Amino acid sequence: MPSKRKPEQPCALCGRVHENPSERLAHFLVGHGPLNTGATPRKRHRARAALPKIHRRLEEMGFDEVQAHRILAAVAEELRKMGAL
């Protein structure tokens, strides 16, 4: 049975391809600077929803629970300052 997964899409700004949507979102938010100050509630919700996925990916990369939590807290704080959360 074929997979119903969408093909991997590159970053709209630099063309870099990521394995999953949460990596693509994190790359876009952190790698390309702040969003417009008027981020829509939908964009804010998507960014908040990606945080647990990023936490899991950090643990898969070899960080322990505490390190992953600290990294994620720092990322979330920066995203809040930018107005993305």
SEKEFI-207992 format. One record per atom (N, C-alpha, C, CB): residue number from 1; chain; x, y, z negated; residue in three letters; atom name. Coordinates in nm, 2 decimals, decimal comma, padded with zeros to 4 digits. Each point is the difference from the previous one (the first is absolute). Glycine has a CB too. Example, Ala and Ser with C-alpha at 12.3 -4.5 7.8 and 13.67 -1.06 7.14 Angstrom:
2
1; A; 01,32; -00,57; -00,78; ala; N
1; A; -00,09; 00,12; 00,00; ala; CA
1; A; 00,09; 00,12; 00,00; ala; C
1; A; -00,19; -00,12; -00,12; ala; CB
2; A; 00,15; 00,23; 00,19; ser; N
2; A; 00,09; 00,11; 00,00; ser; CA
2; A; -00,08; 00,11; -00,08; ser; C
2; A; 00,12; -00,06; 00,22; ser; CB
end
This chain:
85
1; A; 00,08; -00,12; 00,00; met; N
1; A; -00,08; 00,12; 00,00; met; CA
1; A; 00,09; 00,12; 00,00; met; C
1; A; -00,19; -00,12; -00,12; met; CB
2; A; 00,17; 00,21; 00,22; pro; N
2; A; 00,09; 00,12; 00,00; pro; CA
2; A; -00,03; 00,10; -00,12; pro; C
2; A; 00,00; -00,02; 00,25; pro; CB
3; A; 00,10; 00,09; -00,28; ser; N
3; A; -00,01; 00,09; -00,11; ser; CA
3; A; -00,07; 00,13; 00,04; ser; C
3; A; 00,21; -00,09; -00,10; ser; CB
4; A; -00,29; 00,14; 00,01; lys; N
4; A; -00,07; 00,13; 00,03; lys; CA
4; A; 00,07; 00,12; -00,04; lys; C
4; A; -00,21; -00,13; -00,02; lys; CB
5; A; 00,34; 00,11; -00,02; arg; N
5; A; 00,08; 00,11; -00,05; arg; CA
5; A; 00,03; 00,10; 00,12; arg; C
5; A; 00,10; -00,15; -00,18; arg; CB
6; A; -00,10; 00,28; 00,15; lys; N
6; A; 00,04; 00,09; 00,10; lys; CA
6; A; 00,14; 00,00; 00,03; lys; C
6; A; -00,18; 00,15; -00,08; lys; CB
7; A; 00,22; -00,13; 00,20; pro; N
7; A; 00,15; 00,00; 00,03; pro; CA
7; A; 00,07; 00,11; -00,08; pro; C
7; A; -00,05; -00,09; 00,23; pro; CB
8; A; 00,18; 00,07; -00,26; glu; N
8; A; 00,07; 00,10; -00,08; glu; CA
8; A; 00,01; 00,13; 00,08; glu; C
8; A; 00,13; -00,18; -00,11; glu; CB
9; A; -00,16; 00,29; 00,04; gln; N
9; A; 00,00; 00,13; 00,07; gln; CA
9; A; 00,12; 00,08; -00,05; gln; C
9; A; -00,25; 00,00; 00,03; gln; CB
10; A; 00,31; 00,07; 00,06; pro; N
10; A; 00,12; 00,08; -00,04; pro; CA
10; A; -00,04; 00,13; -00,08; pro; C
10; A; 00,13; -00,09; 00,20; pro; CB
11; A; -00,04; 00,15; -00,27; cys; N
11; A; -00,03; 00,13; -00,06; cys; CA
11; A; -00,03; 00,10; 00,11; cys; C
11; A; 00,16; -00,06; -00,20; cys; CB
12; A; -00,26; 00,14; 00,17; ala; N
12; A; -00,04; 00,10; 00,11; ala; CA
12; A; 00,11; 00,10; 00,02; ala; C
12; A; -00,24; -00,04; -00,06; ala; CB
13; A; 00,33; 00,07; -00,04; leu; N
13; A; 00,10; 00,11; 00,01; leu; CA
13; A; 00,13; -00,05; 00,05; leu; C
13; A; -00,12; 00,11; -00,18; leu; CB
14; A; 00,17; -00,23; 00,13; cys; N
14; A; 00,13; -00,04; 00,04; cys; CA
14; A; 00,01; -00,13; 00,08; cys; C
14; A; 00,08; 00,11; -00,20; cys; CB
15; A; -00,20; -00,19; 00,21; gly; N
15; A; 00,00; -00,12; 00,07; gly; CA
15; A; 00,05; -00,12; -00,07; gly; C
15; A; 00,02; 00,14; 00,20; gly; CB
16; A; 00,02; -00,13; -00,32; arg; N
16; A; 00,05; -00,12; -00,08; arg; CA
16; A; -00,12; -00,09; -00,03; arg; C
16; A; 00,18; 00,14; -00,10; arg; CB
17; A; -00,15; -00,27; 00,12; val; N
17; A; -00,11; -00,11; -00,02; val; CA
17; A; 00,02; -00,06; -00,13; val; C
17; A; -00,01; -00,04; 00,25; val; CB
18; A; -00,10; 00,02; -00,33; his; N
18; A; 00,01; -00,06; -00,13; his; CA
18; A; -00,08; -00,13; 00,00; his; C
18; A; 00,02; 00,23; -00,11; his; CB
19; A; 00,01; -00,32; 00,01; glu; N
19; A; -00,07; -00,13; -00,01; glu; CA
19; A; -00,14; 00,01; -00,03; glu; C
19; A; 00,22; -00,09; -00,07; glu; CB
20; A; -00,26; 00,18; -00,02; asn; N
20; A; -00,14; 00,01; -00,05; asn; CA
20; A; -00,04; 00,14; -00,01; asn; C
20; A; 00,02; -00,22; -00,12; asn; CB
21; A; -00,15; 00,25; 00,11; pro; N
21; A; -00,05; 00,13; -00,01; pro; CA
21; A; 00,05; 00,08; -00,12; pro; C
21; A; -00,20; -00,08; 00,12; pro; CB
22; A; 00,22; 00,01; -00,24; ser; N
22; A; 00,04; 00,07; -00,12; ser; CA
22; A; 00,14; 00,06; 00,02; ser; C
22; A; -00,14; -00,15; -00,14; ser; CB
23; A; 00,23; 00,07; 00,21; glu; N
23; A; 00,13; 00,05; 00,02; glu; CA
23; A; 00,00; 00,12; 00,10; glu; C
23; A; 00,09; -00,23; -00,04; glu; CB
24; A; -00,18; 00,22; 00,14; arg; N
24; A; -00,01; 00,11; 00,10; arg; CA
24; A; -00,05; 00,13; -00,07; arg; C
24; A; -00,05; -00,17; 00,18; arg; CB
25; A; -00,05; 00,15; -00,27; leu; N
25; A; -00,05; 00,12; -00,07; leu; CA
25; A; 00,10; 00,06; -00,10; leu; C
25; A; -00,22; -00,10; 00,02; leu; CB
26; A; 00,30; 00,02; -00,09; ala; N
26; A; 00,10; 00,05; -00,09; ala; CA
26; A; 00,11; 00,07; 00,08; ala; C
26; A; -00,05; -00,19; -00,16; ala; CB
27; A; 00,09; 00,13; 00,27; his; N
27; A; 00,10; 00,07; 00,09; his; CA
27; A; -00,05; 00,13; 00,05; his; C
27; A; 00,08; -00,22; 00,07; his; CB
28; A; -00,20; 00,23; -00,03; phe; N
28; A; -00,06; 00,12; 00,05; phe; CA
28; A; -00,01; 00,11; -00,11; phe; C
28; A; -00,13; -00,13; 00,17; phe; CB
29; A; 00,09; 00,09; -00,29; leu; N
29; A; -00,02; 00,10; -00,11; leu; CA
29; A; 00,13; 00,04; -00,06; leu; C
29; A; -00,22; -00,10; -00,05; leu; CB
30; A; 00,31; 00,01; 00,04; val; N
30; A; 00,13; 00,03; -00,07; val; CA
30; A; 00,10; 00,05; 00,10; val; C
30; A; -00,05; -00,17; -00,18; val; CB
31; A; 00,06; 00,11; 00,30; gly; N
31; A; 00,10; 00,02; 00,10; gly; CA
31; A; -00,01; 00,13; 00,08; gly; C
31; A; 00,03; -00,24; 00,01; gly; CB
32; A; -00,16; 00,28; 00,00; his; N
32; A; -00,02; 00,12; 00,09; his; CA
32; A; -00,05; 00,12; -00,07; his; C
32; A; -00,05; -00,16; 00,18; his; CB
33; A; 00,06; 00,16; -00,31; gly; N
33; A; -00,04; 00,12; -00,08; gly; CA
33; A; -00,14; 00,01; -00,03; gly; C
33; A; 00,18; 00,12; 00,11; gly; CB
34; A; -00,22; -00,01; -00,17; pro; N
34; A; -00,14; 00,01; -00,05; pro; CA
34; A; -00,11; 00,01; 00,11; pro; C
34; A; 00,10; 00,11; -00,20; pro; CB
35; A; -00,21; -00,16; 00,16; leu; N
35; A; -00,12; 00,02; 00,09; leu; CA
35; A; -00,05; 00,14; -00,01; leu; C
35; A; -00,06; -00,24; -00,03; leu; CB
36; A; -00,03; 00,27; 00,11; asn; N
36; A; -00,06; 00,14; -00,01; asn; CA
36; A; -00,06; 00,01; -00,14; asn; C
36; A; -00,05; 00,01; 00,25; asn; CB
37; A; 00,05; 00,11; -00,31; thr; N
37; A; -00,05; 00,01; -00,13; thr; CA
37; A; -00,15; -00,04; -00,01; thr; C
37; A; 00,17; 00,18; -00,04; thr; CB
38; A; -00,24; -00,18; 00,15; gly; N
38; A; -00,14; -00,03; -00,01; gly; CA
38; A; -00,03; -00,15; 00,04; gly; C
38; A; -00,05; 00,24; 00,06; gly; CB
39; A; 00,13; -00,33; -00,12; ala; N
39; A; -00,02; -00,14; 00,03; ala; CA
39; A; -00,15; -00,04; -00,03; ala; C
39; A; 00,25; -00,05; -00,05; ala; CB
40; A; -00,30; -00,03; 00,13; thr; N
40; A; -00,14; -00,04; -00,01; thr; CA
40; A; -00,01; -00,10; -00,12; thr; C
40; A; -00,05; 00,05; 00,25; thr; CB
41; A; -00,07; -00,06; -00,31; pro; N
41; A; -00,02; -00,10; -00,10; pro; CA
41; A; 00,03; -00,14; 00,05; pro; C
41; A; -00,17; 00,14; -00,11; pro; CB
42; A; 00,14; -00,17; 00,24; arg; N
42; A; 00,03; -00,13; 00,06; arg; CA
42; A; 00,15; -00,03; 00,00; arg; C
42; A; -00,21; 00,02; 00,14; arg; CB
43; A; 00,29; 00,08; -00,10; lys; N
43; A; 00,14; -00,02; 00,00; lys; CA
43; A; 00,06; -00,02; -00,14; lys; C
43; A; 00,01; 00,14; 00,21; lys; CB
44; A; -00,06; -00,06; -00,31; arg; N
44; A; 00,04; -00,02; -00,13; arg; CA
44; A; -00,03; -00,14; -00,06; arg; C
44; A; -00,04; 00,25; -00,03; arg; CB
45; A; -00,08; -00,30; 00,07; his; N
45; A; -00,05; -00,13; -00,04; his; CA
45; A; 00,09; -00,11; 00,06; his; C
45; A; -00,23; 00,08; -00,02; his; CB
46; A; 00,27; -00,06; 00,14; arg; N
46; A; 00,09; -00,10; 00,07; arg; CA
46; A; 00,13; 00,00; -00,06; arg; C
46; A; -00,12; 00,03; 00,21; arg; CB
47; A; 00,17; 00,09; -00,25; ala; N
47; A; 00,14; 00,00; -00,06; ala; CA
47; A; -00,01; -00,06; -00,14; ala; C
47; A; 00,05; 00,21; 00,12; ala; CB
48; A; -00,15; -00,19; -00,20; arg; N
48; A; -00,01; -00,06; -00,13; arg; CA
48; A; -00,02; -00,15; 00,01; arg; C
48; A; -00,10; 00,21; -00,09; arg; CB
49; A; 00,03; -00,25; 00,19; ala; N
49; A; -00,02; -00,15; 00,02; ala; CA
49; A; 00,12; -00,07; 00,04; ala; C
49; A; -00,23; 00,05; 00,07; ala; CB
50; A; 00,33; 00,02; -00,01; ala; N
50; A; 00,12; -00,06; 00,05; ala; CA
50; A; 00,10; -00,02; -00,12; ala; C
50; A; -00,03; 00,11; 00,23; ala; CB
51; A; 00,01; -00,04; -00,34; leu; N
51; A; 00,10; 00,00; -00,11; leu; CA
51; A; 00,02; -00,15; -00,05; leu; C
51; A; -00,06; 00,24; -00,06; leu; CB
52; A; -00,05; -00,31; 00,03; pro; N
52; A; 00,02; -00,14; -00,05; pro; CA
52; A; 00,08; -00,09; 00,10; pro; C
52; A; -00,21; 00,03; -00,13; pro; CB
53; A; 00,18; 00,00; 00,26; lys; N
53; A; 00,07; -00,08; 00,11; lys; CA
53; A; 00,15; 00,03; 00,00; lys; C
53; A; -00,21; 00,00; 00,13; lys; CB
54; A; 00,24; 00,13; -00,15; ile; N
54; A; 00,14; 00,04; -00,01; ile; CA
54; A; 00,07; -00,06; -00,12; ile; C
54; A; -00,06; 00,21; 00,12; ile; CB
55; A; -00,01; -00,22; -00,23; his; N
55; A; 00,05; -00,06; -00,12; his; CA
55; A; 00,03; -00,15; 00,02; his; C
55; A; -00,13; 00,16; -00,14; his; CB
56; A; 00,04; -00,23; 00,21; arg; N
56; A; 00,02; -00,14; 00,03; arg; CA
56; A; 00,12; -00,02; 00,09; arg; C
56; A; -00,24; -00,04; -00,03; arg; CB
57; A; 00,26; 00,13; 00,13; arg; N
57; A; 00,11; -00,01; 00,09; arg; CA
57; A; 00,13; 00,03; -00,07; arg; C
57; A; -00,15; 00,07; 00,19; arg; CB
58; A; 00,15; 00,02; -00,28; leu; N
58; A; 00,13; 00,02; -00,08; leu; CA
58; A; 00,04; -00,12; -00,08; leu; C
58; A; -00,06; 00,24; -00,02; leu; CB
59; A; -00,04; -00,31; -00,04; glu; N
59; A; 00,03; -00,12; -00,07; glu; CA
59; A; 00,05; -00,11; 00,10; glu; C
59; A; -00,18; 00,06; -00,18; glu; CB
60; A; 00,12; -00,07; 00,30; glu; N
60; A; 00,05; -00,10; 00,10; glu; CA
60; A; 00,14; 00,03; 00,04; glu; C
60; A; -00,24; -00,03; 00,07; glu; CB
61; A; 00,28; 00,16; -00,07; met; N
61; A; 00,13; 00,04; 00,04; met; CA
61; A; 00,11; -00,03; -00,11; met; C
61; A; -00,11; 00,18; 00,14; met; CB
62; A; 00,06; -00,22; -00,26; gly; N
62; A; 00,10; -00,04; -00,10; gly; CA
62; A; 00,00; 00,09; -00,12; gly; C
62; A; 00,13; -00,09; 00,18; gly; CB
63; A; -00,21; 00,20; -00,19; phe; N
63; A; -00,01; 00,08; -00,11; phe; CA
63; A; -00,08; -00,07; -00,11; phe; C
63; A; 00,02; 00,21; 00,14; phe; CB
64; A; 00,01; -00,20; -00,27; asp; N
64; A; -00,09; -00,06; -00,10; asp; CA
64; A; -00,12; 00,09; -00,02; asp; C
64; A; 00,20; -00,11; -00,11; asp; CB
65; A; -00,29; 00,06; 00,02; glu; N
65; A; -00,12; 00,07; -00,02; glu; CA
65; A; 00,02; 00,15; -00,05; glu; C
65; A; -00,11; -00,22; -00,05; glu; CB
66; A; 00,20; 00,24; -00,04; val; N
66; A; 00,02; 00,13; -00,06; val; CA
66; A; 00,06; 00,09; 00,10; val; C
66; A; 00,04; -00,10; -00,22; val; CB
67; A; 00,06; 00,06; 00,30; gln; N
67; A; 00,06; 00,08; 00,10; gln; CA
67; A; -00,10; 00,04; 00,11; gln; C
67; A; 00,22; -00,11; -00,05; gln; CB
68; A; -00,30; 00,01; 00,09; ala; N
68; A; -00,10; 00,03; 00,10; ala; CA
68; A; -00,10; 00,10; -00,05; ala; C
68; A; 00,03; -00,23; 00,09; ala; CB
69; A; -00,07; 00,22; -00,22; his; N
69; A; -00,09; 00,10; -00,05; his; CA
69; A; 00,06; 00,14; -00,01; his; C
69; A; -00,11; -00,19; -00,13; his; CB
70; A; 00,23; 00,20; 00,09; arg; N
70; A; 00,07; 00,13; -00,01; arg; CA
70; A; 00,01; 00,06; 00,14; arg; C
70; A; 00,12; -00,07; -00,20; arg; CB
71; A; -00,08; -00,01; 00,30; ile; N
71; A; 00,01; 00,06; 00,14; ile; CA
71; A; -00,13; 00,04; 00,05; ile; C
71; A; 00,19; -00,15; 00,04; ile; CB
72; A; -00,30; 00,07; -00,07; leu; N
72; A; -00,13; 00,04; 00,05; leu; CA
72; A; -00,05; 00,12; -00,07; leu; C
72; A; -00,04; -00,24; 00,05; leu; CB
73; A; 00,07; 00,26; -00,18; ala; N
73; A; -00,05; 00,11; -00,07; ala; CA
73; A; 00,07; 00,13; 00,05; ala; C
73; A; -00,03; -00,14; -00,20; ala; CB
74; A; 00,16; 00,13; 00,24; ala; N
74; A; 00,07; 00,11; 00,06; ala; CA
74; A; -00,06; 00,04; 00,14; ala; C
74; A; 00,21; -00,07; -00,13; ala; CB
75; A; -00,24; -00,03; 00,21; val; N
75; A; -00,06; 00,02; 00,13; val; CA
75; A; -00,14; 00,06; -00,02; val; C
75; A; 00,13; -00,19; 00,10; val; CB
76; A; -00,21; 00,14; -00,19; ala; N
76; A; -00,13; 00,05; -00,02; ala; CA
76; A; 00,00; 00,15; -00,05; ala; C
76; A; -00,08; -00,23; -00,05; ala; CB
77; A; 00,18; 00,26; -00,03; glu; N
77; A; 00,01; 00,14; -00,05; glu; CA
77; A; 00,03; 00,09; 00,12; glu; C
77; A; 00,08; -00,08; -00,23; glu; CB
78; A; 00,02; 00,04; 00,31; glu; N
78; A; 00,03; 00,08; 00,12; glu; CA
78; A; -00,11; 00,02; 00,09; glu; C
78; A; 00,23; -00,07; -00,02; glu; CB
79; A; -00,31; -00,04; 00,04; leu; N
79; A; -00,12; 00,01; 00,09; leu; CA
79; A; -00,10; 00,09; -00,06; leu; C
79; A; 00,04; -00,23; 00,08; leu; CB
80; A; -00,06; 00,23; -00,21; arg; N
80; A; -00,09; 00,09; -00,06; arg; CA
80; A; 00,04; 00,15; 00,02; arg; C
80; A; -00,06; -00,18; -00,17; arg; CB
81; A; 00,19; 00,20; 00,15; lys; N
81; A; 00,05; 00,14; 00,02; lys; CA
81; A; -00,02; 00,05; 00,14; lys; C
81; A; 00,17; -00,05; -00,17; lys; CB
82; A; -00,16; -00,04; 00,27; met; N
82; A; -00,03; 00,03; 00,14; met; CA
82; A; -00,14; 00,02; 00,03; met; C
82; A; 00,20; -00,12; 00,06; met; CB
83; A; -00,29; 00,07; -00,14; gly; N
83; A; -00,14; 00,01; 00,02; gly; CA
83; A; -00,06; -00,12; 00,07; gly; C
83; A; 00,03; 00,24; 00,01; gly; CB
84; A; 00,05; -00,35; 00,00; ala; N
84; A; -00,05; -00,12; 00,07; ala; CA
84; A; -00,08; -00,09; -00,09; ala; C
84; A; 00,20; 00,02; 00,15; ala; CB
85; A; -00,19; 00,00; -00,28; leu; N
85; A; -00,08; -00,08; -00,09; leu; CA
85; A; -00,10; 00,09; -00,08; leu; C
85; A; 00,19; -00,17; -00,02; leu; CB
end
